[in-house]
């Protein structure tokens, strides 16, 4: 949501489309959904408008910076959901424990910090 506000591109369908990326790509513990959403925001800012166009090299610059800072400042060197929150998303008991405990709070905090980071990068890129 922060990225949409900063970019002036509010689109509820985009939020809906990105929803299955939570839990590390559909609850599989892979790449953190906050990372996917942030990279999508970078794509909205710098991505190609049409197939066949050249990519804006700033897209890669900001992607690298985001990933480096996310790992270092927010997620303890990880980008995989299962490593960040220590949940096996395929184990129903662990998912239930996650939803009712401190790991859920950790995840929400991480999402908030990630929103702050992508907001900062978007502001800098647009300056």
Backbone torsions as a table, in degrees:
resi	resn	phi	psi	omega
1	UNK	NA	-40.7	179.1
2	UNK	-58.8	-45.7	-179.0
3	UNK	-62.1	-42.2	179.1
4	UNK	-61.6	-41.9	178.8
5	UNK	-63.8	-46.7	-178.4
6	UNK	-64.3	-33.8	-178.6
7	UNK	-88.3	-10.4	-176.8
8	UNK	65.4	34.2	-176.9
9	UNK	-127.7	58.1	-179.8
10	UNK	-66.9	127.3	-178.5
11	UNK	-153.1	104.2	-179.3
12	UNK	-63.0	-28.1	178.3
13	UNK	-66.6	-32.2	177.7
14	UNK	-66.1	-43.5	177.1
15	UNK	-59.0	-45.7	179.7
16	UNK	-61.5	-42.6	-178.5
17	UNK	-65.5	-31.8	-178.2
18	UNK	-86.9	-10.3	-176.5
19	UNK	-53.8	-41.9	-177.9
20	UNK	-68.7	-5.4	-179.8
21	UNK	-81.1	-10.3	177.2
22	UNK	-63.1	158.1	-179.3
23	UNK	69.7	20.4	178.6
24	UNK	74.5	64.2	179.0
25	UNK	65.6	73.3	174.6
26	UNK	70.2	35.5	177.9
27	UNK	72.8	32.5	178.0
28	UNK	-111.2	1.1	176.3
29	UNK	76.6	13.0	-178.9
30	UNK	-81.9	-140.6	-175.7
31	UNK	-59.4	131.7	-179.4
32	UNK	-53.5	134.1	179.6
33	UNK	-60.9	-30.8	177.5
34	UNK	-66.8	-32.1	175.5
35	UNK	-67.9	-47.0	-179.9
36	UNK	-58.7	-46.9	179.4
37	UNK	-61.6	-39.7	179.6
38	UNK	-67.2	-40.9	177.5
39	UNK	-66.8	-33.8	175.5
40	UNK	-63.3	-38.8	178.2
41	UNK	-64.8	-41.2	176.5
42	UNK	-62.5	-39.6	176.6
43	UNK	-62.4	-40.3	177.7
44	UNK	-62.0	-33.7	-178.2
45	UNK	-80.3	-42.2	-171.4
46	UNK	-120.2	-6.0	-175.4
47	UNK	-67.5	163.8	179.7
48	UNK	-67.8	144.4	176.3
49	UNK	-82.3	-27.9	-177.1
50	UNK	-140.4	148.7	174.5
51	UNK	-59.6	137.5	179.0
52	UNK	97.4	-16.0	176.8
53	UNK	-75.2	157.6	175.8
54	UNK	-76.0	142.1	176.4
55	UNK	-73.3	142.7	174.1
56	UNK	-73.9	123.4	-176.4
57	UNK	-63.8	-19.8	175.7
58	UNK	-63.1	-29.1	178.6
59	UNK	-58.0	-45.1	-179.0
60	UNK	-70.5	-38.4	178.9
61	UNK	-60.2	-50.0	-178.8
62	UNK	-71.0	-32.4	175.7
63	UNK	-63.0	-47.0	179.3
64	UNK	-61.6	-44.8	-179.9
65	UNK	-62.9	-45.2	179.3
66	UNK	-57.5	-51.4	-176.6
67	UNK	-61.8	-40.7	179.1
68	UNK	-63.3	-47.9	-177.5
69	UNK	-71.2	-37.6	177.3
70	UNK	-58.1	-50.3	-179.6
71	UNK	-62.0	-43.9	-174.9
72	UNK	-77.9	-46.6	-171.0
73	UNK	-92.7	-23.5	-170.8
74	UNK	-117.4	-43.7	-167.2
75	UNK	-117.4	21.2	174.0
76	UNK	60.2	35.4	176.8
77	UNK	87.9	4.9	-176.7
78	UNK	-112.8	156.7	166.7
79	UNK	-126.4	-5.9	179.5
80	UNK	-87.8	128.8	-179.0
81	UNK	-53.5	-47.3	-175.7
82	UNK	-61.5	-30.5	178.5
83	UNK	-80.4	-32.8	-178.3
84	UNK	-71.0	-50.5	-175.5
85	UNK	-101.7	-2.0	176.6
86	UNK	56.8	53.4	178.8
87	UNK	-129.5	134.1	168.9
88	UNK	-90.5	102.3	-173.5
89	UNK	-67.2	-12.0	178.4
90	UNK	-92.3	-1.5	178.6
91	UNK	-104.2	106.8	-176.6
92	UNK	-54.2	-35.4	179.8
93	UNK	-65.8	-41.3	178.7
94	UNK	-68.6	-36.4	178.2
95	UNK	-64.9	-42.2	178.3
96	UNK	-63.0	-44.3	178.0
97	UNK	-61.3	-42.3	177.7
98	UNK	-57.7	-49.7	-174.5
99	UNK	-65.4	-25.2	-176.0
100	UNK	-103.9	2.2	-171.9
101	UNK	-129.6	-161.6	-175.0
102	UNK	-67.8	-27.1	-179.2
103	UNK	-64.1	-34.0	176.5
104	UNK	-64.6	-42.5	178.2
105	UNK	-63.7	-41.2	176.8
106	UNK	-58.6	-43.8	179.9
107	UNK	-63.5	-46.1	179.8
108	UNK	-61.6	-39.8	177.9
109	UNK	-64.0	-43.5	177.7
110	UNK	-60.2	-42.7	179.4
111	UNK	-62.3	-41.7	177.6
112	UNK	-62.8	-44.2	178.2
113	UNK	-65.2	-37.3	178.8
114	UNK	-65.8	-40.2	176.4
115	UNK	-60.6	-40.9	177.5
116	UNK	-63.0	-42.0	179.8
117	UNK	-64.9	-48.1	-177.8
118	UNK	-68.3	-33.8	175.1
119	UNK	-61.3	-43.3	177.9
120	UNK	-61.2	-45.9	-178.6
121	UNK	-65.8	-38.7	178.8
122	UNK	-65.6	-44.0	178.4
123	UNK	-59.5	-44.3	179.6
124	UNK	-64.7	-41.8	-178.7
125	UNK	-65.4	-30.9	-177.7
126	UNK	-89.5	-8.5	-178.2
127	UNK	-71.5	NA	NA
